[in-house]
Amino acid sequence: MAKKCVVTVEGGLGKNVMFTAMLKELAKKYEKIYVLSPYFDVFKACPYVTDAFPMGQVSTLYQQLCLSDDCDVLWKEPYTNQKFIKKQVHLFDAWAEELGITLSEKAMDMVPQISRYTELPLVKTQTEELLKQLNGQKFILIQLCGGQSPLAPQLDKDGKLIPYNDHNEGLKRNYYRGQELVDLLKKAYPEHRILHFALPNEPSYEGADKVQAPYLVFHELCKHADKVVCTDSSLQHLATGVCKDVTVIWGETRPEHFGYACNKNICAKNVMNSQPYFRPLGASPAFVDFPTPEEVLKVVKK
C-alpha cells in the first residue's frame, strides 16, 4: 500500500475548506499528503498536509509524485456521486465513498482543519492589524451573498466593477433581505461592530463595514468574533470549528448535505427536492422562501 498520496481538489473556496476535514481521515491511511488546488494556501494551513501546490504552476515534485509507484493519485469529484446528486448523503459521505475510505464520525460532526500558519506569516500579521483597528470592540461577522470566486477578477477591461448578478446564483443561497437583517442586528447588538465579508462587486449594507482582506484572515477573525451570521457560502466553512456561535441561513441547499451540526442552522421554508444539486441547466427559476430577518435574529440570539 502506498504511503503517500497527491490529491487534486477543484471548486470554490468553501468546498476546498471543507476538504480539510477529509484530510484528517486520509491521514490515517497515508503518512504524507500532497494537495493540488486553486486555494493551495488553505492546505498549507492544514496540519495534515505535507505540501500544497497551486493549479497552473505545477512543480517538478508534483510530477514526480504522480509518477511514483509509492504514491496514490487521488482526483475524485464528490459532486458527481450519484447519492449526493440525489440528495441522499452529505458531501463528506460522498467524498469518502469516492476516495474509498470510511469516516470515523458522522459527516455533520466533522469540521474543517485549518490551524498551521508557519508558511503564511502574513495571515497572523494582517489579522493583528485589523484587531488593533477594532481596539477591543466586539464584532459580528456576516456574509449574505456568495457563489463567486475570490480569486476571479471583479473588474472589467475598463476597470469598472462587474455587476453582481444576484438572480443567476445557481444554488439560490443569497439572502435578499440582507439590509433588513443588518438593521435588526445593529438594534439588537448596538455595542457591536458588523464586519462584512464580501467581494467588491457584491451588495453593501448600511451599518456594516465591508472588509477587504485575504480569506484566511477571515478564518482568524472568526476566532475573535462574538457571532458569525452567514449563508451557505465560504464564511460558514471558515468559521465552523473556530467560532462557537455561527448562524447559517439556508436557501436551496441544506445543512444535511453541506453543513455542520455544531452551527445554528435555519432553513428556507420550501424544500427544493425537485431540483438536483449542480444541474447542467443553470440557475433554478424557483422562488426560495427564506426565513424572515426577524426569524433569523431569533436564532442568532439563542
GUKE-678998 format. One record per residue: residue in three letters; x, y, z of N, C-alpha, C, O, CB in turn. Coordinates in pm, whole numbers, plus 50000, padded with zeros to 5 digits. Glycine has a CB too. Example, Ala and Ser with C-alpha at 12.3 -4.5 7.8 and 13.67 -1.06 7.14 Angstrom:
ALA513194943150780512304955050780513204967050780514244966850846511314955350905 SER512854977550708513674989450714512905000350787513415011450804514084994050572 
//
This chain:
MET500844988050000500005000050000500885012550000501865013350074499055000150123 ALA500525022249918501295034649909501245042150041500235042250111500745043549795 LYS502375048450075502465056150199502215070950176502085078650271503815054150263 LYS502155074850048501945088850013500755089849917500405080249849503215095149949 CYS500155101749913499125104349813499185118949770499605127649847497725100949868 VAL498785121449647498635135049599497175136749557496665129149475499615138149479 VAL496515146649614495075148649597494825161449518495435171749546494365149249734 THR493945160849422493505172749350492135176749400491215168649402493485170349196 VAL491985189349440490695194549488490345206749402491055216749402490755198449642 GLU489245205749331488775216749248487625223849318487285220649432488335211649108 GLY487025233649249485865240449303486205253149378487325258249371485135231349394 GLY485195258349450485305271149517485975270449653486385259749698483955276949533 LEU486095282049716486765283149845486105274449951486785267150022486785297749890 GLY484785275249961484085267450064484335252650052484555245750151482615270150058 LYS484285247649929484505233349905485915229349945486125218750003484245229749758 ASN486885237749912488275234649947488485234750098489195226250151489225244549880 VAL487885244450167487985244750313487335232250372487865226350466487325257550370 MET486185228350317485535216050363486465204050354486485195550443484265213450283 PHE487225203250244488045191450222489125189750328489625178650347488675192050085 THR489505200450397490505198850502490025189150611490835182650677490835212450564 ALA488695188250629488145178550725488395164250678488625155250759486635180950746 MET488345162150547488595148750491490055144650508490365132850517488205148450343 LEU490945154550512492365151450524492695145250660493645137550672493205163950501 LYS491925148650760492105142350891491865127350880492525119350947491145148650997 GLU490915123450795490625109350773491685102850684492115091650710489235107750709 LEU492095109850579493115104350489494455102350559495215093450524493305113550369 ALA494725110750660495985109850732496105096750811497205092950852496125121650827 LYS495005089850832495035076750899495505065850804495895054950846493625073250955 LYS495475068950674495875059250572497235062550510497965053550470494815058750462 TYR497565075550503498805079750436499705087350533499245095250615498485088450313 GLU501025084850521501995091750605502255105950554502515115050633503315083950609 LYS502175107850423502385120850363501285123750262500925115350181503765121650295 ILE500745136050271499655140150182500035153150113500435162750178498315141950260 TYR499925153249981500195165049899498895168949829498105160349790501335162249795 VAL498675181949813497405186749756497665196549642498525205249653496525193449865 LEU496915194949534496905204449423495555211449424494525204849417497175197349284 SER495555224849433494295232049449494445246649407495535252349419493825231249595 PRO493365252949358493435267349333493585275249463494025286749462492195272049258 TYR493205269049575493325275349707494405267949787494155263149897491945275249784 PHE495595267049729496665259149790497045264249928497495256450013497895259149700 ASP496875277449953497245282850085496345277450195496775276350310497175298050083 VAL495085274050162494205267650260494845254650309494805251550428492805264850198 PHE495435247150217496015234250252497395235550316497805226750392496105225450130 LYS498105246250286499355248750356499085251550504499955249550589500115260650292 ALA497865256050534497475258850673496835246750741496425247650856496515270550678 CYS496735235550669496145223350726497255214650785498215211450715495335215450618 PRO497145210750911498225203150976498445189150920499455182850950497955202051121 TYR497525184150840497645170550785498285170250647498425159550588496285164050779 VAL498685181850595499235182750460500735184750465501245193250537498565194350383 THR501435176650387502895177850378503285190050294504185197650331503515165150317 ASP502595191850180502835203450095501635205250003500885195849979504155201950014 ALA501475217349950500365220449860500885228349742501815236349755499245228349934 PHE500265226049625500705232249501499555240149438498425235349439501235221749404 PRO499825251949384498775259549314498515253949175499455250049105499145274349305 MET497275253549135496945249348999497515259448899497535271448925495405248048981 GLY497975254348786498545263048684500025265348701500675271048613497835276048684 GLN500575261148814502005262748840502565249548895503205249249000502265274448939 VAL502305238948822502655225648870504165224148885504925227548793502105214948776 SER504595219148999506015217949029506575204548981505835195248949506255219549179 THR507885203948977508565191448943508235180649045508055169049009510095193548935 LEU508155184449173507815174849278506455168749253506265156749268507855181649417 TYR505485177049214504145171849187504195161449076503575150849088503185183349148 GLN504915164248971505025154848859505695141848904505265130948865505805161148743 GLN506735142948985507415131049034506495122549122506505110249115508675134949112 LEU505715129249205504785122049292503755114349211503465102749241504075131849386 CYS503215120649107502195114249025502735101548957501985092048936501685123948920 LEU504015101548923504615090248851505225079848944505645069248899505675095248757 SER505265082849073505885073749169504985061749198503765063049208506205081249299 ASP505605049949210504865037749245504425037949391503535030449431505715025249217 ASP505065046549470504775047049614503825058549649503765062949764506075048549692 CYS503085063349549502185074649573500865072449500500845070149379502825087849527 ASP499765073049573498435072049511498025085749459498215095849526497375066649613 VAL497455086149339496955098449280495435098549296494735090249237497375099749128 LEU494945107949375493515108549407492915121049345493205132249387493295108449561 TRP492075118949245491385130149179489905126149173489415121049072491975133149034 LYS489235128549283487865123949299486915135849314487215145349386487745114549421 GLU485795135249247484825146349250483525141949317482765134149260484545151349106 PRO483255146949439482045142649511480745147649448479695141549467482115147449654 TYR480825158649371479605163949310479025154549205477855155749169479895177449248 THR479845145149155479345135449056478855122549122478415113449053480425132248954 ASN478945121849254478485110049325476965109049315476255118649346478935110449474 GLN476465097549273475025095949249474185098449373473145104849366474735082049196 LYS474625093449487473865095249611473785110049648472765114749699474495087249726 PHE474885117349623474875131549655473955139149560473185147749603476285137249648 ILE474035136149432473165142649334471695140649370470865149649352473445137349193 LYS471385128949420470005125849460469665130949599468575128449650469785110749455 LYS470605138349661470395144349793470155133949902469355135949993469235153849787 GLN470875122749892470725111949989471815112050096471655106050202470735098649919 VAL472935118850068474065118650162474695132550173474485141150089475135108350118 HIS475465134450279476275146450298477445146250202477855135650155476765147550446 LEU477995158050171479145158850082480335150850136481075144750058479555173550061 PHE480525150650269481615142850327481425127950300482395120950272481705145350478 ASP480185123050308479915109050278480225105950132480775095350100478445105550310 ALA479865115250043480135113249900481635112949875482115104649798479475124549816 TRP482365121849938483825122049924484425108949974485305103249909484435134050001 ALA483975104350088484505091950146484285080250051485165071950032483855089050282 GLU483105079549994482805068649901483715069349777484225059149731481335069049858 GLU483895081449725484735083049606486205079949638486915074549554484615097249550 LEU486655083249759488045081049799488285066949850489435062949868488445091049904 GLY487215059449874487355045849923487785044850067488525035750105488325038549839 ILE487315054450151487645054150293486355054150375485285057150324488545066250332 THR486485050750503485345050750594485525061950696486595063250757485205036950666 LEU484505070150713484575081150809484525075750951483795066150979483435091150785 SER485285081951040485325077451180484265084251266484095080751382486705080151239 GLU483555093951208482485100851279481395104751180481605104151059483025113351354 LYS480265108851231479175112951144479595125051063480335133651112477905116051225 ALA479135125750938479555136350847479325150250905480205158750898478835135050715 MET478145152550963477835165851014478595169351141478575180851184476355166951040 ASP479275159651201480095162351320481535165951284482305169951371480085150151413 MET481885164551158483235168151113483335183351099482335190051075483575161150978 VAL484555188651114484775202951098486075205151020486955196551025484835210151238 PRO486205216350949487445219350876488655219750968488545222651088487315232650803 GLN489815216750910491055215950986492075226050932492875222850845491635201450981 ILE492025238250985492975248750947493565254651075492845260151158492265259950859 SER494875253251090495465258051215496955261251204497535266651299495265247851323 ARG497585258151091499035259451082499405271150989499095270950870499675246251031 TYR500065281151045500395292950965501895295650957502325306950933499695305051022 THR502695285050977504145286850975504635291950839505605299550832504835273751009 GLU503975287750730504375292150596503585304250548503815309250438504205280750498 LEU502665308950631501805320150592501815330850701500755333850756500355315250564 PRO502965336550733503045345950846502235358650827501835364850926504475349750868 LEU501965362550701501205374750678499765373650727499145383850759501205378150530 VAL499225361550734497855359650783497745364650927496835372150961497435344650775 LYS498685360551010498685364851150498905379951161498255386751240499765357451230 THR499835385151081500155399451085498955407951046498635417651114501335402650994 GLN498285404150936497125411850889495955410750986495205420351004496705407150751 THR495795399151046494725397551145494975406551265494055413151314494625382851191 GLU496195406751313496545415251427496325429951396495905437551483497995412951468 GLU496605434151273496385448051234494905451651237494535462451283496955450751094 LEU494055442551188492605445051190492075445451333491255453951366491865434351110 LEU492545436351416492095436051555492545448651630491835453751717492645423551627 LYS493715453651594494215466051655493305477651618493035486251702495655468851610 GLN492845478051492491935488551447490605487851521489975498151546491705487451296 LEU490175475851557488915474251631489055478951776488065482551839488475459651628 ASN490275478851826490575484351959489695477952068489185484852157490365499551959 GLY489555464852059488805457652161487305457652144486605451452224489125463352291 GLN486785464352042485335464652022484825450951978485435444251895484965475351917 LYS483705446852035483085434251995482585435451852482215446251806481925430452091 PHE482575424051780482095424651642481385411751600481595400951655483255427351549 ILE480545413551500479825402551436480275401951291480325412151223478265404451447 LEU480605390051243480985388051103479795383251024479085374251069482155378151091 ILE479555389050906478455384550822478925381850680479895387850633477335395050822 GLN478235372850612478345370750467476985365950420476545355050457479505360450429 LEU476315374050340474945370850299474815368250150473715365550101474025382250338 CYS475915368950077475945365349936477125356049914477915353650005476045378049844 GLY477245350949794478355342049764478235336549623477565342349538478405330549864 GLY478905325549600478825319149468479825324149368479865319349255477475321049414 GLN480655333949406481715338849318483065334549375483195331849494481645354349303 SER484055334049289485385330549336486155343149377486235352549298486155322849228 PRO486705343449499487535354949538488845355549461489575365449471487825354549688 LEU489155344949384490365345149302490115351349165491055355249096490895331049284 ALA488825352349126488485357748994488495372948998488065378949096487105352548948 PRO488985379348891488965394048888487545399348887486675393648821489725399348765 GLN487305410148960485955415748969485825428748890484845436048905485585418249115 LEU486815431648806486805443848724486755440248577487345430248535488045452448754 ASP486055448448498486035446248354487275452648290488145457748361484745451948291 LYS487345452248157488555457148089488775472148106489885477148087488475453947942 ASP487705479348143487825493848166488045497248312488055508948351486585500848115 GLY488215486848395488475489148536487225491548618487315495748733489375500648551 LYS486045489048560484785490848632484355477748696484645466948646483685496148538 LEU483655479148808483175467248877482185459448791481285465248731482525471049009 ILE482365446348785481415437848715480175436648802480295432748919482035423748683 PRO478995439748751477775438848834477575424848888477845414948819476545443148753 TYR477115424049010476845411149073475465406449033474475412949066476975411949228 ASN475375395348962474095390248914473475381349021473625369149018474265382548782 ASP472785387449113472195380449226471185369849182471015359749250471535390249320 HIS470515372249070469435363149028469965351048951469195342148916468435370548943 ASN471275350648924471835339548850472775331048935473595323648882472555344548727 GLU472655332249066473475324049155472835310149157471715308449204473565330149301 GLY473565300349104472975287449071472245280349182471255273549155474005278749024 LEU472695281649307472085273949416471185282249505470785277749613473155267549499 LYS470855294349462469885302749535470235303749684469405300549770468475297049518 ARG471445308149713471875309249853471875323449905471985325550025473255303349867 ASN471765333349817471905347349858470675352349933469545351149886472155356149737 TYR470925357950051469825362750134469435376850089470165386450115470215362650285 TYR468305378050022467945390649956467365401050052467035412150010466945387849847 ARG467245397650181466765407350280467895411250376467695413250496465555401550359 GLY469095412250318470285414850397470255427950474470645428350591471465414850309 GLN469795438850408469775451750477468845451450598469165457150702469345462850380 GLU467705444950585466775443950697467405436350812467235440050928465465437150653 LEU468145425750780468785417850884469875425950953470005425551075469375404950825 VAL470665433350876471715441750935471095452051029471625454551137472545448850825 ASP469985458050988469305467951072468895461751206469035467951311468075473651000 LEU468375449451202467955442751324469155439151412469085440151534467155430151290 LEU470245434851349471455431551425472015443851495472445443151610472525425551333 LYS472005455351424472505467751484471665471851604472185476751704472515479051379 LYS470375469751593469475473451702469625463851821469585468151937468015473551653 ALA469795450951791469895440951897471265441051964471375437852083469625427051841 TYR472315444851889473675444851943474325458351913475255459151832474505433151882 PRO473855469051979474345482451949475825484651983476465493651929473525492552023 GLU476355476352073477765478052112478715470652016479935471852028477975472852256 HIS478145463251924478955455451831479165462851698478305470351653478305441851805 ARG480305460351638480545464751501480255452951408480555441451442482025469951483 ILE479675455651294479365444951199480375445551085480455455551013477905446251144 LEU481135434751069482125433750963481575424750853481075413850879483475428151017 HIS481675429650731481025423250617482065416750527482905423650468480175433450538 PHE482015403550516482895395850427482225395150290481235388050273483185381450484 ALA482765402450192482155402950060483165407749957484125414749990480925412150060 LEU482945403949832483765408749722483335422949686482225427049718483665399349600 PRO484205430549618483895444649589482595446849513481925456949535485015450549511 ASN482215437549425481005439749344479755433649407478695433749344481205434049205 GLU479865428349527478685422849595478005433849675478625443949709479075411049686 PRO476715431949706475945442349775476605446949905477195439049979474555437249804 SER476475459949932476915465650060475685468750143474585470450089477775478550038 TYR475865469550274474745472450363475105484150454476195484750510474375459950448 GLU474185493350467474395504650558474475499350700473605491750745473245515250544 GLY475505503450771475685498850908476635487050919476935482551030474365495150966 ALA477105481850805478065470750805479305475150727479195480550618477435457850742 ASP480475472750782481735476750721482275465450634482655454950685482775480650828 LYS482285467750503482825457650411484345457550424485005467650398482385460550263 VAL484885446250463486325444950488486965437150374486515426350339486585437950623 GLN488025442650318488785435950214490045430050277490935437450320489145445650098 ALA490125416950280491275410150339491335396050282490315390850237491185409950495 PRO492495389650284492605375750239491655366750317491375369150435494045370650254 TYR491165356350250490135347950315490635340850440489845338450531489625337650216 LEU491915337550448492415331250570492465341050686492455336750802493785325250546 VAL492525353950658492435364050764491045363450827490895365050948492735378350709 PHE490035361150745488675359750800488555347250886487815347250985487635359350686 HIS489275336750851489285324850936489825328351074489285323951176490145313650873 GLU490885336451079491445340751206490505350251279490365349451401492795347351184 LEU489855359151205488905368551267487745361151332487205365651433488375378551163 CYS487365349851273486255342051329486545337451471485625335551551485955329951241 LYS487825335751503488205331551638487905342351740487745339551859489685327851642 HIS487835354851694487625366351784486205372051775485815380451856488635377251753 ALA485435367551677484085372851659483145367651767483225356151808483535369051520 ASP482255376251813481215371851906480235362451836479805352451892480465383951966 LYS479905366051713478965358251634479345358751487479965368351441477525363251656 VAL478955348351414479035348151269477645345351216476985335851259480085337551217 VAL477205353551121475895351551057476145351050907476675360550849474865363051095 CYS475765340050844476115338450703475135329150632474305322650695477525333050690 THR475255328750501474515319150421475425307050399476515306250454474045325350285 ASP474965297650318475775286050283476815290250180476675287550061474895274350229 SER477835296950227478945300850141480235299450219480255293050324478765315450088 SER481315305450170482635302350225482805305850373483525298750444483675309450147 LEU482165316650421482365320550560481865309750656482425307950764481655333850589 GLN480805302650617480325291650701481465281750729481655277650844479145284350633 HIS482195278050627483245267950641484465273550712485125266550789483655262450505 LEU484785286350687485905292650755485645294150905486575293350986486195306350693 ALA484385296350942484035298951082483825286351163484065286151284482795307451089 THR483375275651098483005263551171484205257251240485245254751179482355253351076 GLY484035254851368485095248751447485975258851519486715255151611485945240351360 VAL485905271551479486735281751546485885292651612486345299251705487695288151446 CYS484655294751564483715303951630482605295551692482025286851626483125314451528 LYS482305298151818481325289951889479885293851860478965286851902481575290752037 ASP479675305051790478315309851767478125313451620478295324951581478005322051858 VAL477785303551540477625305351396476175302351357475665291451383478595296251317 THR475525312151295474165310351243474245309851091474805318951028473205321751292 VAL473685299251031473735297650886472315297950830471445290250873474445284450846 ILE472095306950735470795308350668470845300150540471665302650452470445323450638 TRP469955290450529469985281250415468865284350315467715286350353469865266750463 GLY469235284850188468265287050081467905273950016467195265750074468815296849976 GLU468385271949893468065259449823468865247649876468385236349876468305261049673 THR470105250149921470905239349977470465236450121469705244050180472405242949973 ARG470965225350176470525220950307471715216750394472705211550343469535209450294 PRO471615218950527472725215550616473035200650617474185196850640472405220050756 GLU472055192050592472325177650592473175173350472473575161850462471015169950591 HIS473435182850381474265179750265475575187850265476595183050216473495182550136 PHE475555200050320476725208750316477105214550453478085221850464476485220050219 GLY476345211450556476505218650682477115210750795477635199750777475215223550725 TYR477035216850916477685211451035476705211851152475945221351168478985219451068 ALA476745201351233475825200451346476105210751454475195214451528475895186651406 CYS477335215551464477695224951571477155239051546477185247351637479185225451585 ASN476675241751425476155255051393474655255951416473975245751427476485258651249 LYS474145268151424472705270351433472185272351290472435282651227472355282951526 ASN471465262551241471015262551102469535265951091468705259851157471285248951038 ILE469225275851008467835279750983467585279050833468295285250755467525294151039 CYS466575271350795466385267950654465205275250591464275279450659466205253050639 ALA465275276450458464135281650382462925272750408463055260850437464465282250229 LYS461765278750397460535271550434460095261550328459375252150359459425281450459 ASN460515263550204460185253950100461415245550067462495250950044459655261249973 VAL461245232350066462345223150038462365220149889461365215749832462205209950121 MET463515222649825463625221649679463995207449635464985205449566464655231549626 ASN463195197549675463525183749640463385180749492463895170649444462655174349718 SER462685189449418462505187249275463745191349195463815188849074461295194949225 GLN464715197649263465905202549194467155195049241467495195949359466065217749217 PRO467835187749152469095181449193470185191949209470105202749151469535170649090 TYR471195188849288472325197949303473165197949175473285187849107473185194049425 PHE473745209649144474705210949034474145205748902474805198348829475985203749067 ARG472905209848874472275206248747472955213748633473475224748655470755209248751 PRO472965208248513473625214848400472735225048330473065229848222474085204448300 LEU471595228248391470615236948324470675251348371469835259448332469225231548345 GLY471665254748454471755268448502470945270748627470515261348694471325277948395 ALA470735283448658470045287148782468595282748780467925283048676470135302248804 SER468115278748896466715274748910465815287048904466145297348963466495267149041 PRO464675286048835463735297248832462835297748955462055307048972462885296448708 ALA462965287649041462075286549157462365297349261463505301749277462215272749220 PHE461325301549330461455311249437461795304049566461175294049600460155319649453 VAL462785309149638463175303349767462565311649879462815323649889464735302749781 ASP461775305349961461075312150070461985312550193461845304550286459715304950103 PHE462925322050192463875323350303463155327050433462075332850429464945333950269 PRO463755323550548463205328550674463295343750679464185349650617463955322250795 THR462375349950752462365364550762463545369250847464095361350923461045369550823 PRO463955381950835465015387150921464705385351070465605382651150465245401950891 GLU463435386851106463045385151246463265370651291463715368251403461565389051267 GLU462955361151203463175346951236464665343851247465085336151334462525337851129 VAL465465349751160466905347751167467455353351297468235346751365467605354351047 LEU467045365451334467535371751457467185363351579467975362451673466955385951473 LYS466035357451578465635348951692466605337351708466945333751821464185343651672 VAL467065331551598468025320651604469395325951647470085319551727468135313451468 VAL469785337551595471075343551632471145345651784472205343751844471275357151558 LYS470035349451844470015352551988470045340252078470305341452197468815360552020 LYS469775328452022469715316452104471075313252166471205303352239469235304652021 
//
